[in-house]
């Protein structure tokens, strides 16, 4: 006799299952010897949803409330959240679920296994995208599911802020590409969002500042900052920055900002001799 039933805690003398995947469900055909001759039982299991949370260990400033995006040289942190239910309707604990992680169609065996719901994987190289898949199955084979996510690597954008002597770095107000400087002296700090770093002044960073095309030596104490003293200067000053990292050839971010000063800034930036350099703490 063949019928469809739900098997819950049944004691069997012998059990042989053959599994056939059909679109949205799995048909488990079981042949059971109960002592009165073999009978056939069917169990229909539907796939369960899985969510994947993604972020990165890339650099973000304090109070940043968004998601850290990966860039070349950083790692990706992933957390699988399966919504598996047991026969009594209770949630299947993560510790009872087998996770198989794949990156770009290759099984990552060292991070797969029972209870391995979270992993750390390398980000794709510059301009690349990595595809990550997780297959999950409960230890009793009653629940299963699959989820995939494509994670691109970005070029870390450089954002300029004022470093105010009273307020510190004004993360709530980024400097635009063209701005007027009213104060006689201002300090600016650049933030390399999502770069491979633990701090702004990471020793592996190289900050190459320029003003109107002329190189400016960075302050060895704070190479991520540059200070402008615009007393008796007017005109437009173009600040440029190229950021690289000694142990990551794929990191090369650039930024350009224009400052409108208050009296002959162009001469102050480009002329030699005794002309005062508006950027204090640095030398041309």
Beta strands, then each sheet from edge to edge (+ up, - down):
strand 1: 2-4
strand 2: 15-22
strand 3: 25-33
strand 4: 38-46
strand 5: 50-56
strand 6: 75-82
strand 7: 97-103
strand 8: 106-107
strand 9: 113-114
strand 10: 118-122
strand 11: 129-138
strand 12: 144-152
strand 13: 158-164
strand 14: 168-174
strand 15: 178-180
strand 16: 185-192
strand 17: 205-211
strand 18: 214-216
strand 19: 225-229
strand 20: 234-245
strand 21: 248-262
strand 22: 279-280
sheet 1: 1+ 4+ 3- 2+
sheet 2: 5+ 6- 10+
sheet 3: 8+ 7- 9+
sheet 4: 8+ 7- 11+ 12-
sheet 5: 14+ 13- 16+ 19- 22+
sheet 6: 15+ 21+ 20- 17+ 18-
end
